[in-house]
């Protein structure tokens, strides 16, 4: 747009503000409404929605023309910003009213088969038994690290043990647990 067109649009807006000049509004409407509608259609709004938002934007021009400041932006920039914001509002409203049938929250997981539940219970019992067989200092470190969520450094500070000792005792505990659980798994799978 030329500077002359910007000046003309600004003077038409001043006429709307000063005297509610309907012919000034009609001229601006005829110029901007088709452009705003096309812009909204390019932003993927359906024809009816684009028309509705265009009407809202033009009503903003009629009712709030006094908010337009030609020193800050052109009328086109102001109106297209209003259109963009109205489109965002429309999309937000539409999304809040619809449920997505593919939303995982609407599809509960299938219940685990009974044999999988029994296997999990047996595995949990083997882990509890293996934990009971650990030396007390290793069990205490496992409890702090995995049940209380403490870092190795926190455990070292709390127990007064060197960090390397904490790490090696946790590693030893896991090695013992793995051997017991793996041995039980081999017994369970042997015919």
C-alpha positions in Angstrom: 0.0 0.0 0.0 1.1 3.5 -0.7 1.5 6.2 1.9 -1.4 8.0 0.3 -3.6 4.9 0.9 -2.5 4.7 4.6 -3.4 8.4 5.0 -6.8 7.8 3.4 -7.5 4.9 5.7 -6.5 6.8 8.8 -8.7 9.8 7.8 -11.7 7.4 7.3 -11.1 5.9 10.7 -11.0 9.4 12.2 -14.4 10.1 10.5 -15.8 6.9 12.1 -14.6 8.0 15.5 -15.7 11.6 15.2 -19.1 11.3 13.6 -19.9 7.6 13.2 -19.6 8.2 9.5 -21.3 5.2 7.8 -20.0 6.0 4.4 -16.4 6.0 5.7 -17.0 2.6 7.4 -18.6 1.2 4.1 -15.5 2.2 2.2 -13.2 0.6 4.7 -15.5 -2.5 4.8 -15.5 -2.8 1.0 -11.7 -2.6 1.0 -10.7 -4.8 3.9 -13.5 -7.4 4.4 -12.6 -9.4 1.2 -8.9 -9.3 2.1 -9.4 -10.4 5.7 -11.8 -13.1 4.6 -9.2 -14.4 2.1 -6.5 -14.2 4.7 -8.6 -16.3 7.1 -9.3 -18.8 4.4 -5.6 -19.2 3.8 -5.3 -19.9 7.5 -7.6 -22.9 7.0 -10.8 -21.6 8.3 -14.0 -22.9 6.6 -15.9 -20.3 4.5 -18.6 -19.8 7.2 -16.1 -19.4 10.0 -14.0 -17.0 7.9 -17.1 -14.9 7.1 -18.1 -14.8 10.8 -14.6 -13.8 12.0 -14.4 -11.1 9.2 -17.7 -9.7 10.4 -16.3 -9.6 14.0 -13.2 -7.8 12.8 -15.2 -5.2 11.0 -17.4 -4.7 14.1 -14.3 -4.1 16.1 -13.4 -1.4 13.5 -16.8 0.2 13.9 -17.0 0.0 17.7 -13.4 0.5 18.7 -12.0 2.7 15.9 -10.7 5.0 18.6 -8.2 2.4 19.6 -6.5 2.5 16.3 -3.3 4.6 16.4 -1.9 5.4 12.9 1.5 6.3 14.5 1.9 2.7 15.7 0.8 0.8 12.6 -1.2 0.9 9.4 -4.9 0.2 9.5 -4.3 -3.0 7.6 -1.8 -4.2 10.2 -4.2 -3.4 13.0 -7.2 -5.2 11.4 -5.2 -8.3 10.3 -3.8 -8.5 13.9 -7.4 -8.4 15.2 -8.3 -11.1 12.6 -5.4 -13.3 13.6 -6.3 -13.0 17.3 -10.0 -13.7 16.7 -9.0 -16.8 14.7 -6.8 -18.0 17.5 -9.8 -17.5 19.9 -12.1 -19.5 17.6 -9.7 -22.4 17.3 -9.3 -22.5 21.1 -13.0 -22.5 21.6 -13.5 -25.2 19.0 -10.8 -27.5 20.5 -12.2 -27.2 24.0 -15.7 -28.3 22.8 -14.6 -31.4 20.9 -13.2 -34.7 22.1 -10.6 -36.4 20.0 -11.8 -40.0 19.5 -8.1 -41.1 19.1 -7.1 -39.6 22.4 -5.4 -42.4 24.4 -7.1 -41.3 27.6 -10.4 -42.4 26.0 -9.1 -45.8 25.3 -8.2 -47.7 28.4 -5.5 -50.3 28.2 -6.6 -53.9 28.0 -6.3 -55.7 31.3 -3.2 -57.7 31.7 -3.8 -61.4 31.1 -4.0 -63.5 34.3 -0.8 -65.4 33.6 1.1 -62.1 33.2 -0.2 -60.9 36.6 0.7 -64.2 38.3 4.2 -64.0 36.7 4.6 -60.4 37.9 3.6 -61.4 41.5 6.0 -64.3 41.5 8.8 -62.1 40.2 8.1 -59.5 42.8 8.2 -62.1 45.6 11.5 -63.4 44.2 12.9 -59.9 44.3 11.7 -59.4 47.9 13.3 -62.7 49.0 16.5 -61.8 47.2 16.5 -58.4 49.0 16.1 -60.1 52.4 19.2 -62.2 51.6 21.4 -59.2 51.0 23.9 -58.1 53.6 22.4 -55.3 55.8 24.8 -52.5 54.5 23.9 -53.3 50.9 20.2 -53.5 51.6 20.4 -50.1 53.3 22.2 -48.6 50.3 19.6 -50.1 47.9 16.8 -48.7 50.0 18.3 -45.2 50.1 19.0 -45.2 46.4 15.9 -46.7 45.0 13.2 -46.4 47.6 14.1 -43.0 48.9 15.5 -41.7 45.6 18.8 -40.4 47.1 21.7 -39.8 44.8 25.0 -41.7 45.4 26.5 -38.5 46.7 23.7 -37.9 49.1 24.1 -41.5 50.4 27.8 -41.0 50.8 27.3 -37.7 52.7 24.6 -39.3 55.0 26.5 -42.6 55.7 30.0 -41.1 55.8 31.1 -43.7 53.3 33.4 -42.8 50.4 31.4 -42.3 47.2 33.3 -45.1 45.5 32.3 -47.5 48.3 28.7 -46.5 47.9 28.8 -47.2 44.2 30.6 -50.5 44.5 28.3 -51.8 47.3 25.2 -50.9 45.2 26.8 -52.7 42.2 27.6 -55.8 44.4 24.0 -55.8 45.6 22.7 -55.7 42.0 25.0 -58.5 41.0 23.7 -60.7 43.9 20.1 -59.8 43.1 20.6 -60.6 39.4 22.1 -64.0 40.1 19.2 -65.0 42.4 16.5 -63.8 40.0 18.2 -65.3 37.0 18.6 -68.6 38.8 14.9 -68.6 39.7 14.0 -67.7 36.1 16.0 -70.7 34.8 14.2 -73.0 37.3 10.8 -71.6 36.3 11.4 -72.2 32.6 13.0 -75.7 32.9 10.6 -78.4 31.8 
